[in-house]
Amino acid sequence: MKRNVFKPALLALAISTVSMTNVMAQEAGYPQRPISLIVSAAPGGTTDLAARMIADPLSKELGQPVVVENKPGASGGIAAQQVLRAKPDGYTLLLQYSGYQVITPSIEKVSWDPVKDFTPIANVLSAPQLLVVKKDLPVNSLKELVQYAKENPGKLNYASSGTGALQHVATEQLNQMAGIQTTHVPYKGTGPALTDLLAGVVDLTITTPPPLLPHVKSGALKALVVTSKDPLPSLPDVPTASAAGYPDLLVSSWFAMYGPKGVPGEVVQRLNTAIEKIMATPEYKKKAEGLGATAEYMGPEQLGKYTGEELARWKKVIDTAGIKGGN
């Protein structure tokens, strides 16, 4: 009699255990295996650094490895294509540089729509730009630079890391805003451009702060404005563009995470919740500041809207300036 009672009890317990296990598995949900984070740049650059900054803590937060895979080339096209071909399940994601996402499509022919063909997840890092001039240029403010350019039309030249680079289109935006003319001198990267700026071969450039900071602090270059809403902690005396009279000259390199079109909402939310938590930590903010950047968080809706706004903004500048790519 006792055996007959005992067996059904064991069976009920087994069913209950299986049921509970299934519930727990459902609650665990995404992710159940490693995630590939495809990066549109080679190792060592800011895009790669941004990817690795978020990947390690995100792995711990999600309980699964987030593996960084560098796929540089074709102005971000190789990485973008790999992600767009992937199943939209959240296991293949893109860490994209803003220039590739919202500037390249207005200069070169691409086979995707940067807004419609991606699922926005979160912005993970933003880096303002610093406008600097060579030390012997007789200007000490943006106002004086504009006045000098107007008095000497076409005399000033500016360096960029290449045609269509953010430095290029940002300086053209300043030209359009201020009604001045400066001549573009493209280089194959920021390094060569900075070398010639320090040598006095070119007059000015706009680029991210890290490579410029040592030269500004030593007096080899003069910083006129930072293109962010707030002053740089590392250069607190350099005014913002807004304080200098150009509130619309808000320019930053930003680094955002996207998925292919159609990633489920619950997966986006899981990723987004984890990223927002990570970016709010003092450790993450300190790492961002060390790169001359900020931990500027944007969630899916805000990032999607911002991507479209930046695309339209830079397309207008590019079309007005007549900038053409190599394709």
DRENPA-136479 format. One record per residue (C-alpha): residue in one letter; x, y, z. Coordinates in pm, whole numbers, plus 50000, padded with zeros to 5 digits. Example, Ala and Ser with C-alpha at 12.3 -4.5 7.8 and 13.67 -1.06 7.14 Angstrom:
BEGIN
A512304955050780/S513674989450714/
END
This chain:
BEGIN
M500005000050000/K502795023950099/R504695015849779/N501665024249564/V501265057749739/F504985065049718/K505305059449341/P502675085349242/A504315109749483/L507675104649316/L506065108448973/A504395140949081/L507685153849217/A509495144948894/I506845162448683/S507005192748911/T510815193848882/V510725191748501/S508035218248492/M510055241248715/T513165235548505/N511255245248191/V509935276648356/M513425286148470/A514765280148119/Q512055302147973/E512805328948228/A516525326748149/G515755332747782/Y518295351147570/P521205345447546/Q521785308047555/R525095308147364/P527995331747274/I527275364347090/S529415376946799/L530075414446806/I531255423946458/V533455455046453/S533825476346141/A537445485946209/A540845470246269/P542145463446621/G543545493346809/G541295521146682/T538565538646879/T535835516746729/D537665485546840/L538325500447184/A534645509447221/A533655473747129/R536035458147381/M535035482947651/I531425470947632/A532035434447539/D533765423247861/P531235436948112/L528375427247881/S529625391247882/K529455391148261/E526065407848270/L524495383848016/G526235352448137/Q527505343947790/P530705353947603/V530475384447377/V533195377647121/V534665407246932/E535355400046564/N537175426846361/K535965429446001/P537475461545861/G537195473245502/A534925490045249/S534235519445485/G532415496445725/G530685477445447/I532225443345514/A531065443045876/A527645457245791/Q527005431045523/Q527965402445754/V525505414246017/L522705421145769/R523035385545632/A522845370645981/K519725356146141/P518015383846343/D518175364946672/G520565387346863/Y523575364646832/T525285385346560/L525565422446635/L527395452146483/L529515478046663/Q529575506146409/Y531415539346384/S529075568546312/G531025580046007/Y530435546445840/Q526775545845941/V525665581145848/I528365597145629/T529585569445399/P526065562345259/S525865598445136/I529255596644962/E529465561144831/K526975536044693/V525925510944956/S523445482344924/W521565489145246/D519575516245418/P521415527145736/V518105534245911/K515615508645778/D517885478245752/F519275477946106/T517785473046451/P519175500246682/I520205487747025/A522325513647207/N525025539747170/V528015529347381/L530515557947342/S530715593347204/A533795614347134/P533545651847069/Q535825669146823/L538445695346900/L539205724046661/V542915732246673/V545195755546476/K548955757046433/K550695776946703/D551795806246485/L548395812946325/P547415847846453/V544085837146605/N543125826646958/S539375820546928/L536825807546683/K535575843046629/E539095854346536/L539535824146308/V536345832446118/Q537365868946091/Y540825859145964/A539315835645706/K536995862945581/E539865887445551/N542015861245375/P539585840945158/G540995807645044/K544265812245233/L543565788145517/N543825750845458/Y542675722645683/A543755686645723/S541565655745743/S542155618345756/G540615614845409/T537845625945178/G534485620745346/A536005616645693/L534245633445983/Q537025659545997/H536275667945635/V532515671645659/A532675688646001/T535005715745869/E532795720145563/Q529855724945799/L531805752445978/N532585768445641/Q528885768645554/M527795781745894/A530385809445907/G530355818445537/I534085812845494/Q536335794345251/T539065770545359/T540885745045144/H540695707845218/V543935687845231/P543145650545271/Y545645626445426/K545755588745466/G544925589145833/T544995612446132/G548685605646204/P550085620745882/A547605649545904/L548765657646257/T552415655946155/D551915682445887/L549805703946119/L552595703946378/A555075712446101/G552925741845991/V552215727345646/V548455730245712/D546665755345932/L543975736746124/T542015704846177/I538995691546363/T539385657046515/T538955636846834/P540925649447137/P543245620247232/P545975625746967/L545775663647011/L545855667047391/P549645663747442/H550335690047175/V547715714147305/K549055711247660/S552635716247539/G551665747347340/A552525732047001/L548885736146893/K546125760247000/A542695746147080/L539875770246992/V536665751047063/V535325716847152/T532245705746956/S530285692147251/K527575704947484/D529965705747779/P533665714847813/L536245687047814/P537375677748167/S540935675248031/L540735710247875/P538285729448092/D539385763647961/V538575755447597/P535065768647520/T532315748547357/A531235758147006/S527955770047153/A529755793547392/A531795805847097/G528655815346907/Y528025783946699/P525445763146891/D524725740946590/L528355730146556/L527765698946765/V529975672146616/S530955638946766/S532175605046665/W529785580146817/F529965542746840/A526735523346849/M525465487746857/Y522995475446594/G521485442346493/P520085431146159/K516545441346081/G513935421846278/V515675414146608/P512875405646857/G511895432947099/E512605411847408/V516165405547286/V516735442547220/Q515385450447566/R517645424447732/L520725438947560/N519685474547620/T518995469647990/A522415453948039/I524235480947841/E522495509348024/K523475493848358/I527115489848250/M527415525048112/A526175539948439/T529095525248636/P532015547448746/E534445522548590/Y532925525848244/K532705563848266/K536345565948374/K537475544448080/A535495566447841/E537035598047986/G540485582547945/L539805580747572/G538735617147559/A535185604747517/T531945602747714/A529665574047816/E526705589547635/Y523885564147654/M521135562347392/G518505534947394/P516915518647087/E514275545047013/Q516595574447070/L519435558446872/G517145550546580/K515885586446569/Y519385600546609/T520755578646328/G518135592546090/E518765628446202/E522535625246162/L522125609245819/A519975638345700/R522235664145860/W525445652145702/K523825645345365/K522875682145347/V526435692945429/I527915667945183/D525575677644899/T526135715044957/A529915710444962/G529845686944661/I531845660144839/K532285628644631/G533675594944731/G535765570344538/N532835549244406/
END
